[in-house]
Amino acid sequence: MAEAKAPAAKPTATKPAATNVADKKPAAAPATKPAAKPAPPKKPSGYEPLTYVKDFNDRLQLCGARYSPCGKFVIGGSMIGSVLRWDATTDDFAPLPDWTGHGGFVSGLAFGPKGSNRVYTADSWGRLRAYDYTTKNDKPLWDVADAHAGWLHTVACSPDGKTIATCGYDQAVRLWDAATGKKIADLPGHKWDVLSVEFSPDGKTLASGDLSGLVKLWDVAAKKSIRDLDAAFLYVENRLQDVGGARVLRFTLDGKTLIVGGTAPKNGGNVQGEPTLALYDPQTGKQTKKFKLGEAKDIYVFDVVCHPGGYWIVVTSGNPGSGQLLLLRPGEEKPFFTSTKVANLHSVDLHADGRRFIVTAINPANAGNGAVKNKETAKYVSNFSPIKVFELPETFGPAA
């Protein structure tokens, strides 16, 4: 009998050698550079010694914009019947709800004195309104739908806040009760469109200027004409259109000089003319000085602010893309600061602190021929009026 074989031995499993996890070192991660901090946005240069702060408003085209007397709000009139507002207490300039109800261009805008909380707005359909700009209520305090027949060009408030003056296409100058909106008086005498009105610092005199260059001075209390000033060099009659006019009126802070601004037009049609300021003595009606502030392509002086430091901030608008920001001392012959970096400036206003000011302009790509085509999207983007914020250096003199 064959001998039985013993079964084969099972292979013995070999246990791995024990290891201490704590002894293991993780593989070194590849070296990485720390993330670079994003570079702060570059501020435009070329405004020195002014400091450029920022732009805001990329929504609509504006006729102009103003700081409130308290400095906490900016309010602007649009070209589509709305009034735009911003919170000016921070550099965010956060937008506030619009006021609606105007028609056409809201070209008239004037504040009551500090503490009154009133702003008065006027449009190209002849409507005049009053608002409390400190409340969230979007309803006007009063509303005169037919204050003028046609374009109501300018509105001004007397220094005591009691009287409103307006002027318009209907050749009329009118006084209104600021509290109620009731008409006080008509001041007849102009035979052309009346483009501008302005109260003297003491509130006793009102100036009004028309398309022909006639400037009339009025005794506000007596509601009578005092004298006429001749600024006919700001007007030219042309078969295509009548152009020019006394478009800007400003009394100096001491009331001793009346500044009359516009253009010295050379032709009608596509208007060309030198932006011009003329100075008058309100007591005699005599012209004392004249400034020509650019070339024919620069055309109109659109706005002037008298600074307590003894100089004026002037803006001009001319051919598409042509604009000037000027600082001018009345005793000198030429501006001591000129910038042409901002296109077609339509208004300027000074903050209550005397350091900051804002200008309204037009978007840089605008060529004066409607909406601008975006090269990346191939879509037409509506034009808008950027509001640019600047700060004056201390050497120019802060508000007194």
C-alpha positions in Angstrom: 0.0 0.0 0.0 1.4 3.3 -1.0 2.4 5.7 1.8 0.1 8.7 2.2 1.6 12.2 1.6 1.2 15.0 4.2 -0.8 18.0 3.0 1.3 20.9 1.7 1.8 23.6 4.3 -0.2 26.9 3.9 2.0 29.9 3.0 2.5 32.1 6.0 1.3 35.7 5.6 4.0 38.2 6.2 2.9 41.2 8.3 4.3 44.6 7.2 6.7 46.1 9.7 5.0 48.5 12.1 5.5 52.2 11.4 5.0 55.3 13.4 2.7 57.7 11.6 4.2 60.5 13.5 7.5 59.8 11.9 6.2 60.3 8.4 6.8 63.7 6.8 4.3 65.0 4.2 5.7 65.7 0.8 6.7 69.3 0.4 4.2 71.4 -1.5 5.5 73.3 -4.5 6.5 76.8 -3.7 3.9 79.4 -4.7 4.1 83.2 -4.9 1.7 85.2 -2.8 -1.2 86.6 -4.8 -0.5 90.1 -6.1 -2.8 92.8 -4.8 -4.9 94.4 -7.4 -3.5 97.8 -8.4 -5.7 100.8 -7.4 -7.4 102.4 -10.4 -5.4 105.2 -11.9 -6.9 108.6 -11.6 -6.7 110.8 -14.7 -3.8 113.2 -14.7 -3.4 116.5 -16.3 -5.6 118.5 -13.9 -2.8 119.6 -11.6 -2.9 121.5 -9.3 -6.6 120.4 -9.1 -7.2 117.0 -7.6 -9.5 114.8 -9.6 -11.8 112.9 -7.2 -14.2 110.8 -9.3 -16.9 110.6 -11.9 -20.5 109.6 -11.2 -23.7 109.3 -13.3 -23.5 107.0 -16.3 -27.3 106.9 -16.9 -28.7 110.0 -18.6 -27.7 113.3 -20.2 -28.1 116.3 -17.9 -28.7 120.0 -18.5 -26.7 120.7 -15.3 -26.2 119.7 -11.7 -25.9 121.6 -8.4 -24.8 120.9 -4.8 -27.4 121.7 -2.2 -26.5 124.5 0.2 -25.9 122.0 3.0 -23.5 120.1 0.7 -25.3 116.7 1.4 -27.0 116.3 -1.9 -26.3 116.7 -5.6 -29.4 117.4 -7.8 -29.4 117.4 -11.6 -32.0 118.1 -14.3 -32.2 115.5 -17.1 -33.1 115.9 -20.8 -36.0 113.5 -20.5 -38.2 115.2 -17.9 -36.7 113.7 -14.7 -34.8 115.2 -11.8 -31.8 113.0 -10.6 -30.5 113.0 -7.1 -27.4 111.7 -5.3 -26.2 111.4 -1.7 -23.1 113.6 -1.4 -22.2 112.8 2.2 -19.7 110.1 1.0 -17.6 109.7 -2.1 -19.9 106.9 -3.2 -22.4 109.5 -4.4 -25.2 106.8 -4.0 -28.2 107.5 -6.3 -31.5 108.5 -4.7 -34.9 107.9 -6.3 -35.6 110.2 -9.3 -38.4 112.8 -9.3 -40.6 112.5 -12.3 -43.4 114.6 -13.8 -41.5 117.2 -15.7 -41.6 117.3 -19.5 -38.6 117.7 -21.9 -35.4 119.3 -20.7 -35.2 120.1 -17.0 -32.9 123.1 -17.6 -33.9 125.3 -14.7 -32.6 124.5 -11.2 -32.2 126.7 -8.2 -31.9 126.2 -4.4 -33.4 128.2 -1.7 -31.0 129.5 1.1 -29.4 127.0 3.5 -32.0 125.8 6.0 -35.0 126.2 3.6 -34.6 122.7 2.2 -36.1 124.0 -1.0 -35.2 123.4 -4.6 -37.0 124.8 -7.6 -37.0 123.0 -11.0 -38.2 124.2 -14.4 -38.5 122.6 -17.9 -38.8 123.2 -21.6 -42.6 122.7 -21.4 -43.0 125.8 -19.1 -43.5 123.9 -15.9 -42.2 125.2 -12.5 -42.0 123.1 -9.4 -40.8 123.3 -5.8 -39.5 120.3 -3.7 -38.2 119.6 -0.2 -35.0 117.9 -1.2 -34.3 116.4 2.3 -37.4 114.1 2.4 -38.2 110.8 0.7 -41.4 112.3 -0.6 -41.3 112.5 -4.4 -44.3 114.8 -4.6 -43.7 118.5 -5.3 -44.7 121.1 -2.7 -46.3 123.0 -5.4 -46.6 122.8 -9.2 -47.3 125.4 -11.9 -47.8 123.6 -15.1 -48.0 126.7 -17.4 -45.6 129.1 -15.7 -44.4 130.1 -19.2 -45.6 129.5 -22.7 -42.9 127.3 -24.0 -39.4 126.8 -22.7 -38.8 128.1 -19.2 -35.1 128.7 -19.5 -33.9 129.7 -16.0 -35.1 129.9 -12.4 -33.5 131.9 -9.6 -34.2 132.3 -5.9 -33.8 135.5 -3.9 -31.2 135.4 -1.1 -33.9 135.6 1.6 -35.7 132.6 0.0 -39.1 134.5 -0.4 -39.2 135.2 -4.2 -38.6 133.1 -7.3 -37.7 134.7 -10.7 -38.2 132.9 -14.0 -37.7 133.7 -17.7 -38.6 132.0 -20.9 -39.1 131.7 -24.6 -42.3 133.8 -24.3 -40.1 136.9 -23.7 -41.5 137.1 -20.2 -39.8 137.7 -16.8 -41.9 136.7 -13.8 -41.8 136.8 -10.0 -43.4 134.1 -7.8 -44.1 133.6 -4.2 -41.6 130.9 -3.2 -43.8 129.5 -0.4 -47.0 129.0 -2.5 -46.0 129.2 -6.2 -48.4 132.1 -6.7 -47.4 134.6 -9.3 -46.5 138.0 -7.9 -45.8 140.1 -11.1 -44.8 140.2 -14.7 -41.8 142.3 -15.7 -42.3 143.4 -19.3 -39.7 144.9 -21.6 -37.9 142.1 -23.4 -38.7 141.5 -27.1 -36.7 138.3 -27.5 -36.4 135.0 -25.7 -35.2 135.7 -22.2 -32.4 133.3 -21.4 -31.2 134.1 -17.9 -32.2 135.7 -14.6 -30.1 136.4 -11.5 -30.7 138.2 -8.1 -28.0 140.5 -6.6 -26.5 139.3 -3.3 -28.7 141.8 -1.3 -31.8 140.7 -3.2 -32.8 144.2 -4.2 -31.9 143.9 -7.9 -32.8 141.3 -10.5 -30.9 141.0 -13.8 -32.4 139.4 -16.9 -30.7 138.8 -20.2 -32.2 137.9 -23.6 -31.2 136.5 -27.0 -30.4 139.9 -28.5 -27.8 140.7 -25.8 -30.1 143.1 -23.9 -29.6 142.9 -20.1 -32.2 144.6 -18.0 -31.8 145.5 -14.3 -35.0 145.6 -12.2 -35.9 147.0 -8.8 -37.4 143.9 -7.2 -39.5 145.8 -4.6 -40.9 148.4 -7.0 -41.1 145.8 -9.8 -39.7 148.4 -12.3 -36.9 148.6 -14.7 -33.8 150.5 -13.4 -31.5 150.5 -16.5 -30.5 148.5 -19.6 -27.0 147.1 -20.3 -25.9 146.6 -23.9 -24.3 143.2 -24.6 -25.3 143.1 -28.3 -21.9 141.7 -29.2 -23.1 138.4 -27.9 -25.7 138.1 -30.7 -25.7 137.8 -34.5 -28.8 137.6 -36.8 -28.4 135.0 -39.4 -30.8 133.6 -42.1 -30.4 130.1 -40.6 -31.0 131.0 -37.0 -30.5 133.8 -34.4 -27.6 132.8 -32.2 -25.8 133.9 -29.0 -27.5 136.0 -26.3 -26.8 136.8 -22.7 -26.9 133.2 -21.5 -25.1 133.5 -18.2 -25.6 136.2 -15.5 -23.7 136.3 -12.2 -23.3 139.0 -9.7 -19.9 139.0 -7.9 -20.1 138.1 -4.2 -19.9 141.8 -3.2 -22.6 142.8 -5.7 -20.4 145.4 -7.4 -20.0 143.7 -10.7 -22.4 141.9 -13.0 -20.8 139.1 -15.2 -22.5 138.5 -18.5 -21.5 135.4 -20.4 -22.1 133.8 -23.8 -20.4 133.8 -27.2 -19.3 136.4 -29.7 -20.8 134.5 -32.6 -19.3 134.7 -36.1 -22.1 132.9 -38.0 -25.3 131.0 -37.7 -26.0 127.4 -38.7 -23.1 125.4 -37.2 -22.4 128.2 -34.7 -18.8 129.3 -34.3 -17.8 132.0 -31.8 -15.4 132.9 -29.1 -16.6 132.2 -25.5 -16.9 135.7 -23.9 -17.4 137.2 -20.5 -18.2 140.9 -20.1 -18.2 142.8 -16.8 -20.6 145.7 -16.0 -21.0 148.2 -13.2 -24.7 147.7 -12.1 -24.8 151.3 -10.7 -23.9 152.9 -14.0 -24.6 150.2 -16.6 -21.1 150.7 -18.1 -19.0 147.8 -19.3 -15.7 147.7 -17.4 -13.9 144.7 -19.0 -14.2 141.9 -21.5 -12.6 138.5 -21.5 -12.3 136.3 -24.7 -11.8 132.8 -23.4 -11.0 130.6 -26.3 -11.1 130.1 -30.1 -14.1 130.0 -32.4 -14.5 126.3 -31.9 -14.9 126.8 -28.1 -18.1 128.8 -28.6 -20.2 129.3 -25.4 -19.5 130.2 -21.8 -22.1 127.9 -20.1 -21.6 128.6 -16.4 -19.6 130.7 -13.9 -19.1 130.3 -10.2 -17.6 133.1 -8.1 -15.2 131.6 -5.5 -14.8 133.4 -2.1 -11.0 133.2 -2.7 -11.3 136.0 -5.3 -11.3 134.0 -8.6 -14.0 132.5 -10.8 -14.5 128.9 -12.1 -15.7 129.0 -15.7 -16.8 126.2 -18.1 -17.3 126.3 -21.8 -18.8 124.1 -24.5 -18.1 124.2 -28.2 -17.9 121.9 -31.1 -18.4 118.2 -30.2 -15.6 117.2 -27.9 -14.5 120.8 -27.2 -14.7 121.9 -23.6 -12.7 124.1 -21.2 -12.4 124.3 -17.5 -10.9 127.6 -16.5 -9.9 129.5 -13.4 -9.8 133.2 -13.8 -9.0 136.2 -11.6 -10.9 139.3 -12.6 -7.9 141.5 -12.3 -5.8 139.5 -14.8 -6.0 139.2 -18.6 -6.0 135.4 -19.0 -7.0 132.4 -16.9 -4.4 131.1 -14.6 -5.6 127.5 -15.1 -6.9 125.9 -18.3 -7.9 122.3 -18.9 -9.3 121.0 -22.2 -9.5 117.3 -21.0 -13.3 117.4 -20.4 -15.7 117.4 -23.3 -18.5 119.9 -23.6 -19.0 121.2 -20.0 -22.5 122.5 -19.3 -22.5 123.5 -15.6 -20.2 124.0 -12.6 -21.1 124.3 -8.9 -19.1 124.8 -5.7 -19.5 122.8 -2.5 -20.3 124.7 0.7 -16.7 123.9 1.9 -15.2 126.0 -0.9 -12.8 123.2 -1.8 -14.8 120.7 -3.9 -16.7 121.5 -7.1 -18.6 119.5 -9.7 -18.9 119.9 -13.5 -21.3 118.2 -15.9 -19.9 117.1 -19.2 -20.7 114.7 -22.0 -19.3 111.1 -22.4 -16.0 111.3 -24.2 -16.9 109.0 -27.1 -19.8 111.2 -28.1 -19.3 112.9 -31.5 -22.4 115.1 -31.3 -24.3 112.8 -33.7 -26.4 110.6 -31.4 -25.6 107.4 -29.6 -22.2 105.9 -29.6 -21.5 102.4 -31.0 -19.6 100.1 -28.5 -16.7 98.5 -30.4 -16.9 95.3 -28.3 -20.7 94.6 -28.3 -21.5 96.4 -31.6 -24.4 98.0 -29.8 -25.3 101.6 -29.6 -24.9 103.0 -26.1 -26.9 106.1 -25.0 -25.0 109.2 -24.4 -24.8 110.4 -20.8 -23.4 113.3 -18.7 -20.7 112.3 -16.3 -20.5 114.5 -13.2 -16.9 115.0 -12.4 -15.7 115.9 -8.9 -12.6 118.0 -8.4 -10.9 119.5 -5.3 -9.2 122.8 -5.3 -5.8 123.2 -3.6 -5.6 125.1 -0.3 -3.4 127.8 -1.9 -6.4 128.9 -3.9 -8.2 129.8 -0.7 -10.9 127.9 1.1 -14.3 129.4 1.7 -14.3 132.3 4.1 
